[in-house]
Amino acid sequence: MRRGRTLIFVFLILIIGLAVAFVALRPILFPSTVTPPAPTTVDVYIAMQPIPQGGEIKAESLTTIKIAPENLVGVMFTPEEQSLLLGQVAKFPIDQGVVITESMVGSTSVQGSGPVWGSLIPAGMTAISIPMTVNEPINLQDSRYESVNFVGYGVSDGAHVNINACLWFVDIDPAFQTILPNQTAILTGTGFGGEENPIPILSLGVTAGGGAQGRLELDPSLQQPYYLLPSEPQRPRMVCQTIAQNVVVLHTGLFPLDPNAALSPLPPPNPDGTAAAPVYPTIVTLIVSPQDAVTLTYVMRTSGSLSLTLRNPTDELRQATEASTLQFLLSQYNIPVPAKLPYSLNPSP
């Protein structure tokens, strides 16, 4: 009897020991496959203060915000990628609170061989400056026309613009390469030599004083010829067309003389600390392809007129445009040529 009780106690001890061992060894024998909960937010870097174009990205100018994981894009910078962001330079002005992405910053590896803004030009592109002065035949004394080619000074560093060019065509003499009509002269002493000079030599005398070259017409009523002369110099024929689209503005106005200075859209303050008066730019520097740079140089050197049109920086669409001429204007907008009437309107007194 006593022996049976002993066996029962031994079995109970063994069962309890096996249970304790199973509980203790369960995490090792059967590792947990439960996936830890995914984070509810992700930290990304934003600009804590405005960063000018060409300014270096520093830790004190950054902070982080939390966004949902599904809103995280590969071009954003997280705290784990801080080393990839610090030391870069801003390709264009970054406003406070803007999420910084890879397209906004660039490497500074070429600063030693040139100015800091040279690193803002993508490989294969070049920068060219064009004047923002108005050279059309309009009243330049009116200050409203000083900025018409510059979108009312609405173009700033980093803006995306289209470039329109207007050219004036005139007829020229192919041999002289001069504008028509040619000037005429009076010929005297024409003819060949006399008996004393039997060699047929043409003697020619030219006397200046003739007018512009005209043309001979026949009056249909009198059937008499008459010679028409132009009443004024030749009027150029203008044509305008878009020659470049989605061009990035590198800088408006003059660059600082210090090649290591950051580009700032604001003028430096006065020595007394007060804000300086705004200086409106007269030139703009654009990032274009080498071929577009040659085209712009040709247009400027041939007295063509250039103007900028502002576009949305997220708009990548390129549209085919038709050159605008007087004929296109009349046909496209259904503008009739007014008839010659025997009466007219009296202008306001």
WOHU-V726297 format. One record per pair of residues at least 24 apart in sequence whose C-alpha atoms are under 7 Angstrom apart, sorted by the first residue. I is the first residue (numbers start at 0). J is the second residue. Records with the same first field share a line. If there is no record, write none. Layout:
I = J / J
//
This chain:
39 = 67 / 68
40 = 65 / 66 / 67 / 68
41 = 65 / 66 / 67 / 68
42 = 66 / 77 / 78
43 = 75 / 76 / 77 / 78
44 = 76 / 77 / 98 / 99
45 = 96 / 97 / 98 / 99
46 = 94 / 95 / 96 / 97 / 98 / 99
47 = 95 / 96
48 = 95
49 = 93 / 94 / 95
50 = 92 / 93 / 94
51 = 89 / 91 / 92 / 93 / 261 / 262 / 263
52 = 89 / 90 / 91 / 92 / 261 / 262 / 263
53 = 88 / 89 / 90 / 91 / 115 / 116 / 261 / 262
54 = 88 / 89 / 261
55 = 86 / 87 / 88 / 89
56 = 84 / 85 / 86 / 87 / 88
57 = 85 / 86
58 = 85
74 = 100 / 101
75 = 99 / 100 / 101
76 = 100
90 = 119
91 = 156 / 157
92 = 156 / 157
114 = 258 / 259
115 = 258 / 259
120 = 286
123 = 288
124 = 286 / 287 / 288 / 289
125 = 286 / 287 / 288 / 289
126 = 284 / 285 / 286 / 287
127 = 284 / 285 / 286 / 292
128 = 282 / 283 / 284 / 285
129 = 282 / 283 / 284
130 = 281 / 282 / 283
131 = 281 / 282 / 283
132 = 281
134 = 304
148 = 306 / 307
149 = 306 / 307
150 = 307 / 308 / 309
154 = 309
155 = 251
156 = 248 / 249 / 250 / 251
157 = 247 / 248 / 249
158 = 247 / 248 / 312
159 = 245 / 246 / 247 / 248 / 309 / 310 / 311 / 312
160 = 244 / 245 / 246 / 247 / 307 / 308 / 309 / 310
161 = 243 / 244 / 245 / 246 / 307 / 308 / 309
162 = 241 / 242 / 243 / 244 / 305 / 306 / 307 / 308
163 = 239 / 240 / 241 / 242 / 305 / 306 / 307
164 = 239 / 240 / 241 / 242 / 303 / 304 / 305 / 306
165 = 237 / 238 / 239 / 240 / 303 / 304 / 305
166 = 237 / 238 / 239 / 303 / 304
167 = 235 / 236 / 237 / 238
168 = 235 / 236 / 237
169 = 235 / 236
180 = 211 / 212
181 = 211 / 212
182 = 209 / 210 / 211 / 212
183 = 209 / 210 / 211 / 212
184 = 208 / 209
185 = 209
237 = 324
238 = 322 / 323 / 324
239 = 322 / 323 / 324
240 = 321 / 322 / 323
241 = 320
244 = 317
246 = 285 / 286 / 287
247 = 285 / 286
248 = 284 / 285 / 286
249 = 284 / 285 / 286
250 = 283 / 284
251 = 280 / 282 / 283 / 284
252 = 280 / 281 / 282 / 283
//
